[in-house]
């Protein structure tokens, strides 16, 4: 067993000598690598306009009630109001950039 311990001590001493000489060159080294020119990646996505429609935009005719007479029959008829539909653009169409997956 003494020879096993002796071999271990010699190996440790050799390792210590190698490590002691290593710090002189450990701070600097050169590596060849390709540089990537892409800094960021985005996908262009179309966003359609957001439009608000108002079915009661401009009043043309108010609600009314009429009598329709046909022979001996009298009918009370309701006519609903009439409107012109209007629209308003809340957000115009545009493109947005979304990060690539």
N, CA, C and O atoms as a GROMACS GRO file, in nm:
protein
  404
    1UNK      N    1   0.080  -0.118   0.000
    1UNK     CA    2   0.000   0.000   0.000
    1UNK      C    3   0.085   0.126   0.000
    1UNK      O    4   0.041   0.231  -0.047
    2UNK      N    5   0.205   0.116   0.052
    2UNK     CA    6   0.290   0.235   0.055
    2UNK      C    7   0.324   0.281  -0.086
    2UNK      O    8   0.335   0.401  -0.110
    3UNK      N    9   0.340   0.188  -0.178
    3UNK     CA   10   0.373   0.228  -0.315
    3UNK      C   11   0.253   0.295  -0.382
    3UNK      O   12   0.272   0.383  -0.466
    4UNK      N   13   0.131   0.258  -0.346
    4UNK     CA   14   0.010   0.321  -0.400
    4UNK      C   15  -0.001   0.465  -0.352
    4UNK      O   16  -0.040   0.554  -0.428
    5UNK      N   17   0.034   0.488  -0.226
    5UNK     CA   18   0.030   0.623  -0.172
    5UNK      C   19   0.138   0.708  -0.236
    5UNK      O   20   0.117   0.826  -0.263
    6UNK      N   21   0.252   0.646  -0.260
    6UNK     CA   22   0.364   0.717  -0.320
    6UNK      C   23   0.329   0.759  -0.463
    6UNK      O   24   0.362   0.870  -0.504
    7UNK      N   25   0.265   0.672  -0.537
    7UNK     CA   26   0.225   0.706  -0.675
    7UNK      C   27   0.124   0.820  -0.672
    7UNK      O   28   0.130   0.910  -0.755
    8UNK      N   29   0.032   0.818  -0.578
    8UNK     CA   30  -0.068   0.924  -0.564
    8UNK      C   31  -0.004   1.059  -0.533
    8UNK      O   32  -0.046   1.162  -0.585
    9UNK      N   33   0.101   1.056  -0.445
    9UNK     CA   34   0.170   1.180  -0.411
    9UNK      C   35   0.246   1.236  -0.531
    9UNK      O   36   0.246   1.357  -0.554
   10UNK      N   37   0.308   1.148  -0.607
   10UNK     CA   38   0.382   1.190  -0.726
   10UNK      C   39   0.286   1.248  -0.829
   10UNK      O   40   0.316   1.350  -0.891
   11UNK      N   41   0.171   1.184  -0.848
   11UNK     CA   42   0.072   1.234  -0.943
   11UNK      C   43   0.019   1.370  -0.899
   11UNK      O   44  -0.002   1.458  -0.981
   12UNK      N   45  -0.002   1.386  -0.770
   12UNK     CA   46  -0.050   1.514  -0.718
   12UNK      C   47   0.054   1.622  -0.738
   12UNK      O   48   0.019   1.735  -0.771
   13UNK      N   49   0.181   1.590  -0.718
   13UNK     CA   50   0.287   1.688  -0.736
   13UNK      C   51   0.299   1.730  -0.882
   13UNK      O   52   0.319   1.848  -0.911
   14UNK      N   53   0.286   1.636  -0.973
   14UNK     CA   54   0.292   1.668  -1.116
   14UNK      C   55   0.173   1.756  -1.153
   14UNK      O   56   0.188   1.853  -1.228
   15UNK      N   57   0.055   1.722  -1.102
   15UNK     CA   58  -0.065   1.802  -1.129
   15UNK      C   59  -0.050   1.943  -1.075
   15UNK      O   60  -0.093   2.039  -1.140
   16UNK      N   61   0.010   1.958  -0.958
   16UNK     CA   62   0.030   2.090  -0.899
   16UNK      C   63   0.126   2.173  -0.982
   16UNK      O   64   0.106   2.293  -0.997
   17UNK      N   65   0.228   2.111  -1.035
   17UNK     CA   66   0.323   2.182  -1.120
   17UNK      C   67   0.255   2.231  -1.249
   17UNK      O   68   0.280   2.343  -1.293
   18UNK      N   69   0.170   2.149  -1.307
   18UNK     CA   70   0.100   2.187  -1.430
   18UNK      C   71   0.005   2.303  -1.400
   18UNK      O   72  -0.002   2.398  -1.477
   19UNK      N   73  -0.068   2.294  -1.289
   19UNK     CA   74  -0.161   2.401  -1.253
   19UNK      C   75  -0.089   2.530  -1.217
   19UNK      O   76  -0.140   2.639  -1.241
   20UNK      N   77   0.028   2.518  -1.159
   20UNK     CA   78   0.103   2.636  -1.121
   20UNK      C   79   0.152   2.712  -1.245
   20UNK      O   80   0.162   2.835  -1.241
   21UNK      N   81   0.182   2.643  -1.353
   21UNK     CA   82   0.228   2.711  -1.473
   21UNK      C   83   0.111   2.756  -1.562
   21UNK      O   84   0.132   2.837  -1.652
   22UNK      N   85  -0.011   2.707  -1.540
   22UNK     CA   86  -0.126   2.738  -1.623
   22UNK      C   87  -0.174   2.883  -1.613
   22UNK      O   88  -0.211   2.938  -1.716
   23UNK      N   89  -0.177   2.948  -1.498
   23UNK     CA   90  -0.234   3.082  -1.490
   23UNK      C   91  -0.168   3.183  -1.584
   23UNK      O   92  -0.230   3.285  -1.614
   24UNK      N   93  -0.050   3.161  -1.629
   24UNK     CA   94   0.017   3.255  -1.718
   24UNK      C   95  -0.058   3.267  -1.851
   24UNK      O   96  -0.053   3.372  -1.914
   25UNK      N   97  -0.126   3.161  -1.896
   25UNK     CA   98  -0.194   3.160  -2.025
   25UNK      C   99  -0.346   3.142  -2.011
   25UNK      O  100  -0.415   3.134  -2.113
   26UNK      N  101  -0.399   3.136  -1.891
   26UNK     CA  102  -0.541   3.107  -1.872
   26UNK      C  103  -0.630   3.226  -1.903
   26UNK      O  104  -0.749   3.205  -1.930
   27UNK      N  105  -0.583   3.346  -1.902
   27UNK     CA  106  -0.665   3.465  -1.922
   27UNK      C  107  -0.700   3.494  -2.066
   27UNK      O  108  -0.798   3.564  -2.091
   28UNK      N  109  -0.626   3.443  -2.162
   28UNK     CA  110  -0.647   3.474  -2.303
   28UNK      C  111  -0.648   3.350  -2.388
   28UNK      O  112  -0.568   3.258  -2.369
   29UNK      N  113  -0.742   3.347  -2.482
   29UNK     CA  114  -0.742   3.238  -2.581
   29UNK      C  115  -0.818   3.285  -2.704
   29UNK      O  116  -0.898   3.378  -2.694
   30UNK      N  117  -0.795   3.223  -2.817
   30UNK     CA  118  -0.857   3.260  -2.944
   30UNK      C  119  -0.947   3.147  -2.992
   30UNK      O  120  -0.913   3.029  -2.982
   31UNK      N  121  -1.063   3.186  -3.042
   31UNK     CA  122  -1.156   3.089  -3.097
   31UNK      C  123  -1.211   3.146  -3.227
   31UNK      O  124  -1.246   3.264  -3.233
   32UNK      N  125  -1.217   3.066  -3.331
   32UNK     CA  126  -1.276   3.108  -3.458
   32UNK      C  127  -1.425   3.077  -3.455
   32UNK      O  128  -1.465   2.962  -3.433
   33UNK      N  129  -1.507   3.179  -3.477
   33UNK     CA  130  -1.650   3.156  -3.481
   33UNK      C  131  -1.714   3.253  -3.581
   33UNK      O  132  -1.663   3.362  -3.604
   34UNK      N  133  -1.826   3.210  -3.640
   34UNK     CA  134  -1.898   3.294  -3.736
   34UNK      C  135  -1.985   3.393  -3.660
   34UNK      O  136  -2.049   3.358  -3.561
   35UNK      N  137  -1.986   3.518  -3.706
   35UNK     CA  138  -2.068   3.622  -3.643
   35UNK      C  139  -2.204   3.627  -3.713
   35UNK      O  140  -2.210   3.628  -3.836
   36UNK      N  141  -2.310   3.630  -3.636
   36UNK     CA  142  -2.445   3.639  -3.690
   36UNK      C  143  -2.483   3.786  -3.703
   36UNK      O  144  -2.468   3.863  -3.607
   37UNK      N  145  -2.532   3.827  -3.819
   37UNK     CA  146  -2.571   3.966  -3.842
   37UNK      C  147  -2.711   3.998  -3.791
   37UNK      O  148  -2.748   4.116  -3.782
   38UNK      N  149  -2.790   3.896  -3.757
   38UNK     CA  150  -2.927   3.918  -3.714
   38UNK      C  151  -2.928   3.954  -3.566
   38UNK      O  152  -2.886   3.875  -3.481
   39UNK      N  153  -2.978   4.074  -3.535
   39UNK     CA  154  -2.987   4.119  -3.396
   39UNK      C  155  -3.124   4.089  -3.337
   39UNK      O  156  -3.136   4.064  -3.217
   40UNK      N  157  -3.228   4.091  -3.421
   40UNK     CA  158  -3.363   4.061  -3.376
   40UNK      C  159  -3.444   4.010  -3.495
   40UNK      O  160  -3.411   4.040  -3.610
   41UNK      N  161  -3.548   3.933  -3.468
   41UNK     CA  162  -3.632   3.876  -3.573
   41UNK      C  163  -3.777   3.908  -3.542
   41UNK      O  164  -3.824   3.884  -3.430
   42UNK      N  165  -3.849   3.963  -3.642
   42UNK     CA  166  -3.990   3.996  -3.624
   42UNK      C  167  -4.068   3.950  -3.746
   42UNK      O  168  -4.017   3.956  -3.858
   43UNK      N  169  -4.191   3.905  -3.725
   43UNK     CA  170  -4.283   3.873  -3.834
   43UNK      C  171  -4.377   3.990  -3.852
   43UNK      O  172  -4.425   4.048  -3.754
   44UNK      N  173  -4.405   4.027  -3.978
   44UNK     CA  174  -4.495   4.137  -4.010
   44UNK      C  175  -4.637   4.080  -4.019
   44UNK      O  176  -4.663   3.991  -4.099
   45UNK      N  177  -4.729   4.134  -3.938
   45UNK     CA  178  -4.867   4.084  -3.933
   45UNK      C  179  -4.962   4.200  -3.962
   45UNK      O  180  -4.951   4.307  -3.903
   46UNK      N  181  -5.055   4.177  -4.055
   46UNK     CA  182  -5.154   4.279  -4.091
   46UNK      C  183  -5.269   4.279  -3.990
   46UNK      O  184  -5.322   4.174  -3.956
   47UNK      N  185  -5.306   4.397  -3.943
   47UNK     CA  186  -5.418   4.413  -3.851
   47UNK      C  187  -5.525   4.496  -3.923
   47UNK      O  188  -5.501   4.612  -3.954
   48UNK      N  189  -5.644   4.437  -3.951
   48UNK     CA  190  -5.747   4.513  -4.021
   48UNK      C  191  -5.804   4.624  -3.933
   48UNK      O  192  -5.787   4.623  -3.811
   49UNK      N  193  -5.871   4.719  -3.996
   49UNK     CA  194  -5.928   4.832  -3.923
   49UNK      C  195  -6.038   4.784  -3.829
   49UNK      O  196  -6.109   4.687  -3.857
   50UNK      N  197  -6.051   4.853  -3.716
   50UNK     CA  198  -6.162   4.830  -3.624
   50UNK      C  199  -6.265   4.937  -3.651
   50UNK      O  200  -6.238   5.056  -3.637
   51UNK      N  201  -6.385   4.893  -3.690
   51UNK     CA  202  -6.490   4.987  -3.730
   51UNK      C  203  -6.611   4.965  -3.641
   51UNK      O  204  -6.653   4.851  -3.618
   52UNK      N  205  -6.668   5.075  -3.591
   52UNK     CA  206  -6.788   5.069  -3.508
   52UNK      C  207  -6.908   5.108  -3.595
   52UNK      O  208  -6.909   5.216  -3.654
   53UNK      N  209  -7.008   5.019  -3.603
   53UNK     CA  210  -7.130   5.045  -3.679
   53UNK      C  211  -7.241   5.080  -3.582
   53UNK      O  212  -7.256   5.016  -3.478
   54UNK      N  213  -7.319   5.182  -3.616
   54UNK     CA  214  -7.433   5.222  -3.536
   54UNK      C  215  -7.558   5.205  -3.620
   54UNK      O  216  -7.579   5.279  -3.716
   55UNK      N  217  -7.644   5.108  -3.584
   55UNK     CA  218  -7.765   5.082  -3.663
   55UNK      C  219  -7.868   5.191  -3.643
   55UNK      O  220  -7.961   5.203  -3.723
   56UNK      N  221  -7.854   5.271  -3.539
   56UNK     CA  222  -7.943   5.386  -3.516
   56UNK      C  223  -7.866   5.515  -3.535
   56UNK      O  224  -7.866   5.602  -3.447
   57UNK      N  225  -7.801   5.528  -3.647
   57UNK     CA  226  -7.717   5.644  -3.674
   57UNK      C  227  -7.794   5.772  -3.696
   57UNK      O  228  -7.793   5.860  -3.610
   58UNK      N  229  -7.861   5.785  -3.810
   58UNK     CA  230  -7.933   5.908  -3.845
   58UNK      C  231  -8.082   5.872  -3.860
   58UNK      O  232  -8.118   5.789  -3.942
   59UNK      N  233  -8.165   5.937  -3.780
   59UNK     CA  234  -8.309   5.911  -3.784
   59UNK      C  235  -8.369   5.972  -3.910
   59UNK      O  236  -8.349   6.090  -3.938
   60UNK      N  237  -8.444   5.890  -3.986
   60UNK     CA  238  -8.511   5.936  -4.107
   60UNK      C  239  -8.660   5.954  -4.080
   60UNK      O  240  -8.721   6.052  -4.123
   61UNK      N  241  -8.718   5.856  -4.007
   61UNK     CA  242  -8.861   5.863  -3.978
   61UNK      C  243  -8.886   5.802  -3.841
   61UNK      O  244  -8.836   5.694  -3.812
   62UNK      N  245  -8.964   5.872  -3.756
   62UNK     CA  246  -8.998   5.822  -3.623
   62UNK      C  247  -9.094   5.704  -3.630
   62UNK      O  248  -9.155   5.678  -3.734
   63UNK      N  249  -9.107   5.634  -3.519
   63UNK     CA  250  -9.206   5.528  -3.507
   63UNK      C  251  -9.344   5.591  -3.518
   63UNK      O  252  -9.370   5.698  -3.464
   64UNK      N  253  -9.432   5.522  -3.589
   64UNK     CA  254  -9.567   5.576  -3.605
   64UNK      C  255  -9.671   5.464  -3.596
   64UNK      O  256  -9.639   5.347  -3.616
   65UNK      N  257  -9.794   5.503  -3.566
   65UNK     CA  258  -9.906   5.409  -3.562
   65UNK      C  259 -10.012   5.462  -3.657
   65UNK      O  260 -10.048   5.580  -3.652
   66UNK      N  261 -10.063   5.375  -3.744
   66UNK     CA  262 -10.165   5.413  -3.842
   66UNK      C  263 -10.282   5.315  -3.837
   66UNK      O  264 -10.272   5.205  -3.781
   67UNK      N  265 -10.391   5.357  -3.895
   67UNK     CA  266 -10.506   5.270  -3.914
   67UNK      C  267 -10.515   5.234  -4.061
   67UNK      O  268 -10.509   5.320  -4.149
   68UNK      N  269 -10.528   5.106  -4.086
   68UNK     CA  270 -10.552   5.059  -4.223
   68UNK      C  271 -10.695   5.006  -4.228
   68UNK      O  272 -10.734   4.920  -4.148
   69UNK      N  273 -10.769   5.056  -4.320
   69UNK     CA  274 -10.909   5.019  -4.330
   69UNK      C  275 -10.929   4.941  -4.459
   69UNK      O  276 -10.890   4.986  -4.566
   70UNK      N  277 -10.991   4.825  -4.446
   70UNK     CA  278 -11.019   4.740  -4.563
   70UNK      C  279 -11.159   4.680  -4.547
   70UNK      O  280 -11.178   4.585  -4.472
   71UNK      N  281 -11.253   4.736  -4.616
   71UNK     CA  282 -11.392   4.688  -4.603
   71UNK      C  283 -11.443   4.719  -4.463
   71UNK      O  284 -11.441   4.834  -4.421
   72UNK      N  285 -11.491   4.615  -4.388
   72UNK     CA  286 -11.536   4.637  -4.252
   72UNK      C  287 -11.427   4.606  -4.151
   72UNK      O  288 -11.456   4.600  -4.031
   73UNK      N  289 -11.307   4.587  -4.192
   73UNK     CA  290 -11.198   4.554  -4.099
   73UNK      C  291 -11.107   4.675  -4.080
   73UNK      O  292 -11.062   4.737  -4.176
   74UNK      N  293 -11.083   4.706  -3.954
   74UNK     CA  294 -10.992   4.816  -3.919
   74UNK      C  295 -10.872   4.755  -3.849
   74UNK      O  296 -10.887   4.679  -3.753
   75UNK      N  297 -10.753   4.788  -3.898
   75UNK     CA  298 -10.629   4.735  -3.837
   75UNK      C  299 -10.544   4.851  -3.787
   75UNK      O  300 -10.517   4.947  -3.859
   76UNK      N  301 -10.501   4.838  -3.662
   76UNK     CA  302 -10.407   4.937  -3.608
   76UNK      C  303 -10.267   4.882  -3.632
   76UNK      O  304 -10.232   4.777  -3.580
   77UNK      N  305 -10.186   4.952  -3.711
   77UNK     CA  306 -10.055   4.903  -3.755
   77UNK      C  307  -9.945   4.994  -3.702
   77UNK      O  308  -9.955   5.117  -3.707
   78UNK      N  309  -9.842   4.932  -3.653
   78UNK     CA  310  -9.724   5.006  -3.602
   78UNK      C  311  -9.614   5.001  -3.708
   78UNK      O  312  -9.583   4.895  -3.762
   79UNK      N  313  -9.556   5.116  -3.735
   79UNK     CA  314  -9.443   5.124  -3.828
   79UNK      C  315  -9.320   5.163  -3.746
   79UNK      O  316  -9.317   5.269  -3.684
   80UNK      N  317  -9.217   5.077  -3.744
   80UNK     CA  318  -9.096   5.110  -3.666
   80UNK      C  319  -9.019   5.226  -3.728
   80UNK      O  320  -9.039   5.260  -3.845
   81UNK      N  321  -8.933   5.285  -3.648
   81UNK     CA  322  -8.850   5.397  -3.695
   81UNK      C  323  -8.754   5.351  -3.804
   81UNK      O  324  -8.718   5.234  -3.813
   82UNK      N  325  -8.714   5.446  -3.887
   82UNK     CA  326  -8.620   5.418  -3.996
   82UNK      C  327  -8.494   5.501  -3.972
   82UNK      O  328  -8.500   5.622  -3.950
   83UNK      N  329  -8.378   5.432  -3.977
   83UNK     CA  330  -8.249   5.497  -3.952
   83UNK      C  331  -8.153   5.468  -4.067
   83UNK      O  332  -8.165   5.367  -4.135
   84UNK      N  333  -8.059   5.559  -4.088
   84UNK     CA  334  -7.947   5.534  -4.178
   84UNK      C  335  -7.831   5.490  -4.091
   84UNK      O  336  -7.792   5.558  -3.996
   85UNK      N  337  -7.777   5.375  -4.126
   85UNK     CA  338  -7.665   5.319  -4.048
   85UNK      C  339  -7.539   5.404  -4.069
   85UNK      O  340  -7.508   5.444  -4.181
   86UNK      N  341  -7.467   5.431  -3.962
   86UNK     CA  342  -7.342   5.506  -3.970
   86UNK      C  343  -7.227   5.418  -3.924
   86UNK      O  344  -7.247   5.318  -3.855
   87UNK      N  345  -7.107   5.457  -3.962
   87UNK     CA  346  -6.989   5.384  -3.918
   87UNK      C  347  -6.880   5.482  -3.880
   87UNK      O  348  -6.871   5.592  -3.934
   88UNK      N  349  -6.796   5.438  -3.786
   88UNK     CA  350  -6.686   5.521  -3.738
   88UNK      C  351  -6.563   5.432  -3.725
   88UNK      O  352  -6.570   5.324  -3.665
   89UNK      N  353  -6.451   5.476  -3.782
   89UNK     CA  354  -6.328   5.398  -3.773
   89UNK      C  355  -6.264   5.426  -3.637
   89UNK      O  356  -6.223   5.539  -3.608
   90UNK      N  357  -6.256   5.322  -3.554
   90UNK     CA  358  -6.198   5.333  -3.420
   90UNK      C  359  -6.047   5.326  -3.429
   90UNK      O  360  -5.975   5.403  -3.366
   91UNK      N  361  -5.998   5.231  -3.510
   91UNK     CA  362  -5.853   5.213  -3.529
   91UNK      C  363  -5.831   5.177  -3.675
   91UNK      O  364  -5.890   5.081  -3.726
   92UNK      N  365  -5.747   5.252  -3.743
   92UNK     CA  366  -5.722   5.224  -3.885
   92UNK      C  367  -5.637   5.099  -3.901
   92UNK      O  368  -5.571   5.054  -3.808
   93UNK      N  369  -5.641   5.044  -4.021
   93UNK     CA  370  -5.563   4.923  -4.046
   93UNK      C  371  -5.414   4.956  -4.042
   93UNK      O  372  -5.373   5.068  -4.073
   94UNK      N  373  -5.335   4.857  -4.005
   94UNK     CA  374  -5.190   4.878  -3.990
   94UNK      C  375  -5.119   4.743  -3.983
   94UNK      O  376  -5.182   4.638  -3.978
   95UNK      N  377  -4.988   4.750  -3.983
   95UNK     CA  378  -4.906   4.632  -3.964
   95UNK      C  379  -4.844   4.638  -3.825
   95UNK      O  380  -4.816   4.746  -3.774
   96UNK      N  381  -4.822   4.521  -3.765
   96UNK     CA  382  -4.751   4.516  -3.638
   96UNK      C  383  -4.639   4.414  -3.650
   96UNK      O  384  -4.648   4.319  -3.728
   97UNK      N  385  -4.534   4.434  -3.573
   97UNK     CA  386  -4.420   4.343  -3.573
   97UNK      C  387  -4.429   4.256  -3.449
   97UNK      O  388  -4.437   4.305  -3.337
   98UNK      N  389  -4.427   4.124  -3.472
   98UNK     CA  390  -4.439   4.026  -3.365
   98UNK      C  391  -4.306   3.950  -3.360
   98UNK      O  392  -4.258   3.906  -3.464
   99UNK      N  393  -4.246   3.934  -3.240
   99UNK     CA  394  -4.118   3.861  -3.230
   99UNK      C  395  -4.132   3.719  -3.287
   99UNK      O  396  -4.233   3.652  -3.267
  100UNK      N  397  -4.029   3.674  -3.358
  100UNK     CA  398  -4.028   3.540  -3.416
  100UNK      C  399  -4.028   3.436  -3.304
  100UNK      O  400  -3.971   3.457  -3.197
  101UNK      N  401  -4.093   3.323  -3.333
  101UNK     CA  402  -4.094   3.215  -3.232
  101UNK      C  403  -3.960   3.149  -3.218
  101UNK      O  404  -3.944   3.057  -3.138
   0.00000   0.00000   0.00000
